[in-house]
Amino acid sequence: MKTLFTLFILFIFTSKLSASETVEIHLLDNLDDKRGYCLDIKGHKSKAKIEKGLQAHTCYSYQGKISIDQGFDKHKLMNSIFYIPAFLACMETEYNLKTSVKLKKCEDEKEIYFIFNDEGQIILSDDKLLCLTVSNKSPRKGKGGNPLHLMRDISLKKCSSVNSKFQLWSFR
């Protein structure tokens, strides 16, 4: 009986885990890093701080799995909710500051701030002319990785074919 109970608990636990598959959101153009750039919470993996916001950072998936600070809930993402379950955080913007991307504890997971459109752009839901954009400036070097990880700022800029290499995203 005890074994049956343990198996039941294990089944429930693994069912919950598989229901929340995580994916990384990566820039389609690898730019200057063959490992690519992913949306990432500033800070180191489990010690990242949502108050510091997001950046484009070398994707960690080359290490064999999606990093805790780069993992977005796939199911919610399909519904335009940019949710990082390990931090209970959602990607948002302040309506009066439409060029700034923030991370906040999710209060209303039904609130849609961004849309992942069919072209691969991540656009502002209430201003579809603004795209999530990786900085075209030289990247900052991190402290880890071999070669060292690279980081770039992100912001909302006017969607443009000229900037497409900095504005087209996918997830895996």
Steps between C-alpha positions, in 0.01 A plus 500: 500500500784737588664427162175572318464832684860595414443416133182708498680803649786456254253483208324818611832683546638401158169583333518852641859539380427389146196729482736795535758450225760775487652644185763761434422803287792560267591758239492338153828666399786377720681832438851463644442190717453159336309388813242769430329758721205420728275710720655476845440643847798713606705320764635147517252217442312424827643817660358726229287792621180588315537861618808530276294418191578313181785497255613302197762252624687206353253210493588241764341211311843410358563362851229240443192659655308825522622722781263589783531873418432447128209255523156624393181297539419371149125465553465854633729633227265353238235725661728808494585480870878532541529313832819373666369234742816458710468864606119532477571802280335647192644728235320834506534861400378812671235666289649845552852380413452292186868452422576318824461126558448391861466177694249487783341235715196387304187652645266452208632227273221578256635850432665505157783750465680345203406294196725249325381563144520268197801687363705418811478846651415557865281808483332717758134402526371858505751641248573247229764725343740433789717186499715342767846588371852390594756779510720531192786629716797279589412237761624498858707200605383291792707323763425142401498269202766395254507709294366763741124555490380816328222738604309775323229739613145468373237767447190575295575668168302563184461176302707522184638267233832685539515383864358152439817319609450663843119453510415149378454231765400138538482249783633148547 
